[in-house]
């Protein structure tokens, strides 16, 4: 049998396996740890934090999938007490976004600055990169922190010229609290002198 690691014994291979698994685990959780998730005091708050982060990531995936392939999908989330989901349609030419605000208790968190946990901040990106961005921000003191997760989509450029963007439409209500159900479906397509906005409807139902 071909040995991919000649000269490495069984023990060495086991050590390498442990190292690789550790790297994978750290890669998955590093972004969140960088801004203080491990400092949350209450297990309930940590579960809520993780649920909110998972939800915004899944919402992002669903919006991108509908933008690419069309169709319709639904998803739901039971928001923690006091949490608020808001769909913000930007003025013409500006970026739409979805925000998710909630409160946690912790000992210490990175405060008063945005940290991108998906993508990178900005308003434009070359076509070879994904345009989606999720930004996290925490503000507070005395052990209580208001967390905001914001999802938006950058303008996609070709040779430095903006060509297209995923837009967000919010038919009906734009704010939801408590038990929330969303329908995500293909929206209108807008052309503005060579710039295309592929809208996705995010409906609170």
N, C-alpha and C positions, 0 to 999 in steps of 0.2 A: 504494500500500500504506500502511495506517495505521502511523504511527510512534509507538510507545508512549513514546519518549523524544525528543521534538522538540528539535532543536538539538544532539543528541549525535552526534558523528561515529563512524566505525568504530573509531578508536583508543580513544575514550572507552568504547564498548560493550565492547571487549576488556578494558579495565581493570576495568570493572564485573563482567564475567564472572569474572575472576581473583579479585576480592574476594569474590564470592558463593561460589565454590568453596572459598576459604580458610575462610570462615565455616562452611561445611558440615563440612569436615574437622575444624576445631577443635571444633565442637559434638559430633561423634561421640566424640572422644578426651579432651575436657576433664576429665570427672569422674575418669578414671583418672590423668591427669597431675597433678591437684590433690593426690593423695596419694602421688606419687613413682614411678609406673611407669617414667618415663623415666630414673630413676637406676639401674635394674637393670644390673649389670655384664656378666653372661654372657648371650649370645644364647639359650642353652638355658633359662635362668631366665625370660627375657622371653617366650619361646614358651610355657613352662609357665604363666606368669601369664596370658597372653592366652587359652590354652586353658581354664583353670579359670574365668575370668570369662565366656567365651563359653558354657561348659557350664552354669553356674549360671543364666545368663540364659535359655538354651534350656529348661532344666528348669522354670523359672518359667513360661515361655510354654506349655509342655505341660500343666502342672498347671492353669493357668487355662483352657485350652481344654477339658480333660477335665471340669473343674468346670462349664463352661457347656454343653457339648454331650454329655457322657457318652462312652462308648466306651473304647478302650484304645490306648495307644501305647507304643513301646519306644525306648530310647536307650542309648548306651553311651559310656564314657570310659575311657581308659587313664590312671589316676592316676599322677603322678610318684612316685618312691621316697619312702616315708615319709608320703605324703599320705593323708588319711583323710576319707571321706564318712560322715556320721552323720545319721540321721533321729531327731529328738527329739520324741516325743509329750508335750505338756505335760499337767500335771494338769488335772482337770476345771475348765473356766472360764478356763484360761490358754492362751496362744498356742503352737501347735506350731511347730517350725522345722526346717530342714535346714542343717547346717553342713558346710563344706568347708575343711579345714586343710591347709596345705602350707608349704614353706620356700623362700625365695629368698635370693640374695646381692645386696646393693646398697650404695651409698655412703651414702645418706641417705633415709629415708622418714618420713612422718608417723607418729608412734607413739602408742600407748596412748590412742587415742580412736576412736570409731566414726564412720565416714563413709558416709552413704547414697549408693550409686551407682545405685540404682533406688528411686523413691518417696521418702518422707520418714519418719523415725523416729516412733514413737508406737504406741499400741494401738488407736486408733479413727480412722475417716475418714468424712466424709459420703459418701453414695451416689454423688455426682457424680464422685468421684475413685476411681482404681484402688487397691485395698487392698494390693497387693504391695509388699514392701520387700526390698531386698538391701543389707546393711550390710557394709562392709569394715573390717577392723581389722588393724594390724600391730604386733608387739611384738618387740623384740630389740635387739642391740647388736653392735659389732665386725664389722659388715658382713653379719651373718646375721639374717634376719627371718622370724618365723613369721606367716603370713598366714591370716586366717580370713574366709571369705565366708559370711554367714548370710542365709538366705531365710526370710521368714515373711509371714503375712497378717493384716492388721488387722481388727478388728471394723468392719463397715459400719453407719453410723447413718442414721436418717431423723428429721429434726427433733430431732437430738441424742440419740435413743434407739437403742441398739444393736439391730440387726435380724438380722444374719446374719454368717457368717464362713466362709472356706474352711478346713477342718480337714485334717490330714494323718494318715493311718493307715499303720502300718508292720508289716504282717503278715510274720512271719519275721524274718530278720536285720535289725538296725538299723545296723550298721557295716560298711563295706567299704573295702578297700585294693587297690591294683593295678588289674588289668583289671576293670571294673565294668559290669554291665548292669542297667538298671532297667526295670520294667514299671509304667506309670502308668495307672490305671483308676479308674472311678467307684466310690466307696465308699458307706457308709451315709449316710442323712440323719437328723439328730437335731433334734428340736424340744424346746426348753426354755422353756416359758411365753412363747411368742411369739418366742423367739430361735432361729434356725435355723443349724445347722452342716452345711454341705455337704462331707462328707468325700471326699477323694481318696486312694486307696491308692497308695503309692509302695513297690514291692516290689523288693528286691535279689534278682536271679535268677542 
